[in-house]
Structure formats: structure tokens, C-alpha cells
Amino acid sequence: MPIILVVIILGIVEGVTEFLPISSTGHLILANALLGYDPETWKVFNVVIQLGAMLAVIVLFWRTFLAVIMGLMRREPQSIAFVRNVLIAFLPAAVIGLAIHKTIEAMLGSAKIVSIALIVGGLAIIAVERTAKTASIASVSAIPWTKALAIGFIQCLAMIPGVSRSGATILSALSLGVERRTAAEFSFFLALPTMAGATALELFKNRHDLGPIGLDMIGLGFLVSFVVALVVIKAFLAIITKRGFSPFAWYRILVGGAALVWLTAR
């Protein structure tokens, strides 16, 4: 398969899955396994194209970010609470991620771990959807800092490929009484420092050798993931408002089960 086609496929996979509770990293690992490519070769590419999806959040929510910046300049409590919650929730992933970075890297090549995590995560979504307490928190700034910190620690489960960063963030927020759309938006905003940090670390580690995938192909993957994420984020918010997160749970279980059967049989 021509490399440009692989780049486009992986860019689409990243754009579709980054903000859905179905694990973008897990899908990229499974895509590499399905296409027969060495995950080590595509490691830097898979991390950097996440910035395309991250840019989509900035473009779609630019009014929110502008309001927060203006509010910070005026020292408004809501804007201060918004930034506080995002930073507090980000800290556990930053500290724990640096501490166990090598262990995380060792798991990134395992498609079997991804398959199992997809199934377990799907079952967890169904359980939380059925048992979550009544939502009483309807904005990111209204989340108490203690709950933001708890969400941050639970987000660390996503260091296991296939768990899903957005899934862990959203489920923990729902279980703590955060309204569905707010939980999803908080996962978007929390993605920005988390993804930026992971990308910066990966680029720094590989600054002398970005691997066999050239900057032109990385740029193309970035662009594809950006455009696709723009569309997916809007559709995602519409779906969860009407139907909740259960459709994504069943998707995870089906994909994880099919992948596990295929990996066992090949």
C-alpha cells in the first residue's frame, strides 16, 4: 500500500477517534497491526498528528477560550476556576506519565492489550451510564477542584492503550455528577495540555531522528486529522445529547472482540 494512503488512513482514524471515548491510540495501534506496519516506525507520527485534532478544539471553541482569556484579565472567578480545573486535572497525568513513560511505551506495540482494554472500557461505560448520579454540575468552572483532581487521576488509566483518555475523563466526570455535555467539553479542554505535553516529550526524545516517516507525511497526517476532527466533535456532542454514551460502549465491545478474535486466529 502506498505510504500516502496509509498516512491518510491513520489521519482519518486519529481525527475520528481522538475525542470519542473509544481510544485514538488504541485504534492507531490496531490500524498499524491490520495494515502490517511496525508500530515503532509510526510512533512519532501517531503522536504528532494528535496536534491536528487538538487544533480542531481550539478552532471550534475559540469563543470559549477568548472569553476565558478576557475573564482572566479582569480576574473573574469563573475564568480563574476554568483554568484552575484544567490545570489541576492535567497534573496527575504529567507527573505519573513522566514517571512510568518507559512502561507506557512498552505497551504501545501490543494490539492484544488494546483489544482487551476496548472491551473492558465498553462495559465500564454501560455501567456508569446506568449508575451515574444525577448531574448537578453544568459548566467546567463549576466543577469543584477536588473533583477536577479526581478526574485527573482517573484519566491516568488512559496510559494503558485502548482505555481512551476522553473515555476515562468523561466517565469519571459523569460518576462525579457532571452533566454529559460538560463532561465531554471538559475532556476536550483537558486534552490540550495533555496532548501538547505528550507531543513535546516525544519530539524532544526524537529530535535528532523523527524516523522514516518524513515531515511532509507528518504534515499531511496532521491536516487530515484536523479536518476530520472538526466534523466529528460537532457530531459527537449532538449524539451524546440525544443518546448518551452507550453507542460508543457497544462499538468498543464489538471492535475489541473482533480484534481479539483476529489476533488470536492469525
DOLO-562846 format. One record per residue (C-alpha): residue in one letter; y, z, x. Coordinates in Angstrom, 2 decimals. Each point is the difference from the previous one (the first is absolute). Last residue first. Example, Ala and Ser with C-alpha at 12.3 -4.5 7.8 and 13.67 -1.06 7.14 Angstrom:
! residues 2
PT, aa, north, up, east
PT, S, -1.06, 7.14, 13.67;
PT, A, -3.44, 0.66, -1.37;
! end
This chain:
! residues 266
PT, aa, north, up, east
PT, R, -15.07, 12.73, -3.80;
PT, A, -1.55, 2.20, -2.71;
PT, T, 1.67, 3.31, 0.74;
PT, L, 3.45, -1.52, 0.53;
PT, W, -0.34, -2.05, -3.21;
PT, V, -1.13, 2.98, -2.09;
PT, L, 2.81, 2.16, 1.41;
PT, A, 2.55, -2.74, -0.64;
PT, A, -1.12, -0.38, -3.63;
PT, G, 0.18, 3.76, -0.56;
PT, G, 3.44, 0.32, 1.61;
PT, V, 1.34, -2.97, -1.95;
PT, L, -1.35, 1.27, -3.34;
PT, I, 1.03, 3.64, 0.58;
PT, R, 3.47, -0.95, 1.20;
PT, Y, 0.55, -2.33, -2.96;
PT, W, -1.11, 2.75, -2.38;
PT, A, 2.59, 2.37, 1.47;
PT, F, 2.70, -2.67, -0.03;
PT, P, -0.47, -0.54, -3.74;
PT, S, 0.15, 3.82, -0.48;
PT, F, 3.52, 0.39, 1.43;
PT, G, 2.00, 0.18, -3.23;
PT, R, -0.12, -2.63, -2.72;
PT, K, 3.55, -0.66, -1.21;
PT, T, 2.25, 1.55, 2.66;
PT, I, -2.69, -0.57, 2.63;
PT, I, -0.06, -3.74, -0.71;
PT, A, 3.77, -0.56, -0.01;
PT, L, 0.44, 1.89, 3.28;
PT, F, -2.75, -2.08, 1.60;
PT, A, 1.48, -3.31, -1.18;
PT, K, 3.34, 0.78, 1.64;
PT, I, -1.70, 1.11, 3.23;
PT, V, -2.26, -3.08, 0.05;
PT, V, 2.76, -2.62, -0.11;
PT, L, 2.05, 1.34, 2.89;
PT, A, -3.23, 0.84, 1.86;
PT, V, -1.01, -3.69, 0.01;
PT, V, 3.29, -1.11, 1.57;
PT, F, -0.07, 2.69, 2.69;
PT, S, -3.70, -0.42, 0.83;
PT, V, 0.51, -3.73, 0.51;
PT, L, 3.04, 0.50, 2.24;
PT, F, -1.72, 2.58, 2.21;
PT, G, -3.12, -2.16, 0.32;
PT, L, 2.21, -2.89, 1.11;
PT, G, 1.78, 2.18, 2.55;
PT, I, -3.33, 1.24, 1.38;
PT, M, -1.08, -3.63, 0.31;
PT, D, 3.16, -0.89, 1.93;
PT, L, -0.29, 3.16, 2.12;
PT, G, -3.40, -1.12, 1.25;
PT, I, -3.42, 1.40, -0.98;
PT, P, -1.92, 0.30, 3.29;
PT, G, 1.09, 3.59, 0.56;
PT, L, 3.44, 1.55, -0.09;
PT, D, -0.24, 0.73, 3.73;
PT, H, 2.70, 1.82, 1.95;
PT, R, 1.43, 1.84, -2.99;
PT, N, -3.47, 0.94, -1.27;
PT, K, 0.47, 3.77, -0.16;
PT, F, 3.65, -0.41, -0.97;
PT, L, -0.86, -2.51, -2.71;
PT, E, -2.64, 2.29, -1.48;
PT, L, 2.30, 3.03, 0.06;
PT, A, 2.89, -1.94, -1.57;
PT, T, -2.31, -1.35, -2.71;
PT, A, -1.37, 3.44, -0.90;
PT, G, 3.50, 1.49, -0.08;
PT, A, 1.42, -2.80, -2.16;
PT, M, -2.96, 0.27, -2.34;
PT, T, 0.44, 3.75, -0.53;
PT, P, 3.81, -0.13, -0.04;
PT, L, -0.01, -2.68, -2.74;
PT, A, -3.16, 0.96, -1.85;
PT, L, 1.58, 3.19, -1.32;
PT, F, 2.39, -2.14, -2.04;
PT, F, -2.82, -2.01, -1.59;
PT, S, -2.15, 3.11, -0.61;
PT, F, 2.99, 1.66, -1.65;
PT, E, 0.36, -3.05, -2.24;
PT, A, -3.62, 0.29, -1.13;
PT, A, 0.29, 3.73, -0.73;
PT, T, 3.27, -0.64, -1.85;
PT, R, -1.71, -2.65, -2.15;
PT, R, -2.85, 2.35, -0.83;
PT, E, 1.95, 3.24, -0.66;
PT, V, -0.46, 2.77, 2.57;
PT, G, -1.98, 3.05, -1.14;
PT, L, -1.75, 1.04, 3.20;
PT, S, -3.20, -1.94, -0.78;
PT, L, 2.11, -3.13, -0.47;
PT, A, 1.66, 0.47, 3.39;
PT, S, -3.36, 0.49, 1.74;
PT, L, -1.34, -3.14, -1.67;
PT, I, 3.07, -2.07, 0.91;
PT, T, 0.07, 1.00, 3.66;
PT, A, -3.75, -0.40, 0.53;
PT, G, 0.04, -3.40, -1.73;
PT, S, 3.08, -1.18, 1.89;
PT, R, -1.64, 0.87, 3.30;
PT, S, -3.29, -1.57, -0.98;
PT, V, -3.45, 1.60, 0.62;
PT, G, -1.50, -3.17, 1.46;
PT, P, 0.68, 0.84, 3.62;
PT, I, 0.02, 3.79, 0.55;
PT, M, 3.61, 0.68, 1.00;
PT, A, 0.54, -0.05, -3.77;
PT, L, -1.09, 3.65, -0.10;
PT, C, 3.36, 0.72, 1.65;
PT, Q, 1.69, -0.68, -3.35;
PT, I, -1.40, 3.36, -1.14;
PT, F, 2.20, 1.73, 2.58;
PT, G, 3.09, -1.89, -1.09;
PT, I, -0.66, 0.65, -3.68;
PT, A, -0.16, 3.73, 0.80;
PT, L, 3.33, -0.26, 1.85;
PT, A, 1.62, -1.73, -2.98;
PT, K, -1.44, 2.73, -2.24;
PT, T, 1.63, 2.69, 2.14;
PT, W, 3.26, -1.96, 0.07;
PT, P, 0.21, 0.08, -3.80;
PT, I, -0.01, -3.55, -1.50;
PT, A, 3.24, -0.54, -1.94;
PT, S, 1.45, -2.38, 2.61;
PT, V, -2.92, -2.39, -0.51;
PT, S, 0.63, -0.16, -3.74;
PT, A, -1.89, 0.75, -3.23;
PT, I, -1.75, 3.30, 0.70;
PT, S, -1.61, 1.53, -3.12;
PT, A, -3.24, -1.98, -0.24;
PT, T, -2.70, 1.81, -1.99;
PT, K, -2.80, 1.09, 2.33;
PT, A, -2.44, -2.49, 1.46;
PT, T, -3.59, 0.26, -1.31;
PT, R, -0.91, -3.45, -1.27;
PT, E, 2.14, -2.05, 2.39;
PT, V, -1.05, 2.30, 2.86;
PT, A, -3.71, -0.59, -0.62;
PT, I, 0.39, -3.78, -0.36;
PT, I, 2.05, -0.16, 3.21;
PT, A, -2.58, 2.10, 1.86;
PT, L, -2.83, -2.33, -1.08;
PT, G, 1.94, -2.94, 1.41;
PT, G, 0.66, 1.89, 3.23;
PT, V, -3.71, 0.70, 0.46;
PT, I, -0.84, -3.68, -0.51;
PT, L, 2.73, -1.28, 2.32;
PT, A, -0.86, 2.63, 2.62;
PT, I, -3.64, -1.15, 0.04;
PT, S, 0.98, -3.62, 0.53;
PT, V, 2.59, 0.83, 2.67;
PT, I, -2.48, 2.10, 1.96;
PT, K, -2.42, -2.95, -0.11;
PT, A, 2.68, -2.42, 1.26;
PT, S, 0.30, 2.05, 3.17;
PT, G, 2.45, -1.46, 2.52;
PT, L, 2.88, 2.29, -0.90;
PT, M, -2.13, 3.13, 0.44;
PT, A, 0.43, 0.22, 3.78;
PT, E, 3.74, -0.52, -0.38;
PT, I, 0.22, 3.10, -2.21;
PT, T, -1.83, 2.12, 2.57;
PT, K, 2.37, -1.24, 2.71;
PT, H, 3.07, 0.89, -2.08;
PT, I, -1.17, 3.56, -0.70;
PT, A, 3.06, 1.95, 1.15;
PT, L, 2.53, -2.79, -0.56;
PT, G, -1.15, -0.44, -3.59;
PT, I, -0.04, 3.77, -0.61;
PT, V, 3.67, 0.37, 0.98;
PT, A, 1.36, -3.14, -1.64;
PT, A, -2.21, 0.29, -3.08;
PT, P, 1.04, 3.62, -0.51;
PT, L, 3.72, -0.87, 0.43;
PT, F, 0.28, -2.82, -2.58;
PT, A, -0.06, 2.26, -3.07;
PT, I, 2.85, 2.08, 1.45;
PT, L, 2.00, -3.14, 0.84;
PT, V, -0.38, -1.54, -3.47;
PT, N, 0.75, 3.30, -1.75;
PT, R, 3.09, 0.73, 2.09;
PT, V, 1.38, -3.51, -0.52;
PT, F, -0.20, 0.33, -3.79;
PT, A, 1.20, 3.64, 0.03;
PT, I, 3.14, -1.00, 1.94;
PT, S, 0.62, -2.84, -2.44;
PT, Q, -0.37, 2.33, -2.99;
PT, P, 2.18, 2.73, 1.54;
PT, E, 2.99, -2.35, 0.57;
PT, R, 1.46, 0.32, 3.48;
PT, R, 2.62, -2.73, -0.64;
PT, M, -1.28, -2.03, 2.94;
PT, L, -3.52, 0.88, -1.06;
PT, G, 0.72, -1.36, -3.46;
PT, M, 1.19, -3.30, 1.43;
PT, I, -3.22, -0.28, 1.98;
PT, V, -2.12, 1.00, -3.01;
PT, A, 1.78, -2.51, -2.26;
PT, L, -0.51, -2.76, 2.58;
PT, F, -3.70, 0.86, 0.26;
PT, T, -0.43, -0.11, -3.77;
PT, R, 1.94, -3.26, -0.28;
PT, W, -2.08, -1.54, 2.78;
PT, F, -3.22, 0.75, -1.90;
PT, L, -1.45, -3.52, -0.15;
PT, V, 1.28, -1.10, 3.42;
PT, I, -0.97, 3.22, 1.79;
PT, V, -3.44, -0.02, -1.62;
PT, A, -0.55, -3.64, 1.04;
PT, L, 0.96, 0.90, 3.57;
PT, M, -2.96, 2.40, 0.09;
PT, A, -2.36, -2.80, -1.05;
PT, G, 1.23, -2.06, 2.93;
PT, L, -0.21, 3.02, 2.28;
PT, Q, -3.71, 0.23, -0.84;
PT, I, -0.30, -3.25, 1.95;
PT, V, 0.21, 2.09, 3.17;
PT, V, -3.14, 2.06, -0.61;
PT, N, -2.41, -2.83, -0.79;
PT, F, 1.36, -2.12, 2.87;
PT, V, -0.46, 2.84, 2.49;
PT, K, -3.66, 0.48, -1.01;
PT, W, -0.90, -3.69, -0.36;
PT, T, -1.99, -0.35, 3.22;
PT, E, -1.50, 3.47, -0.39;
PT, P, -1.19, -0.91, -3.52;
PT, D, -2.22, -2.78, 1.48;
PT, Y, -0.12, -2.85, -2.49;
PT, G, -2.93, -1.00, -2.21;
PT, L, 2.01, -0.98, -3.07;
PT, L, -1.74, 2.67, -2.07;
PT, A, 0.42, 2.62, 2.73;
PT, N, 3.68, -0.85, 0.48;
PT, A, 0.51, 0.11, -3.77;
PT, L, -1.79, 3.37, -0.18;
PT, I, 2.33, 1.40, 2.67;
PT, L, 3.04, -1.49, -1.75;
PT, H, -1.19, 1.47, -3.30;
PT, G, -0.39, 3.46, 1.51;
PT, T, 3.42, -0.16, 1.62;
PT, S, 1.57, -0.99, -3.34;
PT, S, -1.66, 2.87, -1.86;
PT, I, -0.58, -0.20, -3.79;
PT, P, 2.79, 2.17, -1.40;
PT, L, 2.36, -3.01, -0.15;
PT, F, 2.95, 0.01, 2.36;
PT, E, -1.58, -1.78, 2.96;
PT, T, -2.62, -1.97, -2.00;
PT, V, 1.63, -3.24, -1.11;
PT, G, 2.31, -0.51, 2.98;
PT, E, -2.71, 0.91, 2.51;
PT, V, -2.62, -2.29, -1.59;
PT, I, 2.54, -2.83, -0.20;
PT, G, 0.87, 0.40, 3.68;
PT, L, -3.72, 0.12, 0.86;
PT, I, -0.59, -3.28, -1.82;
PT, I, 3.06, -1.63, 1.58;
PT, V, -1.05, 1.07, 3.50;
PT, V, -3.57, -1.23, -0.59;
PT, L, 1.38, -3.37, -1.12;
PT, I, 2.17, -0.21, 3.12;
PT, I, -3.04, 0.80, 2.14;
PT, P, -1.88, -3.06, -1.24;
PT, M, -3.46, 0.91, -1.39;
! end
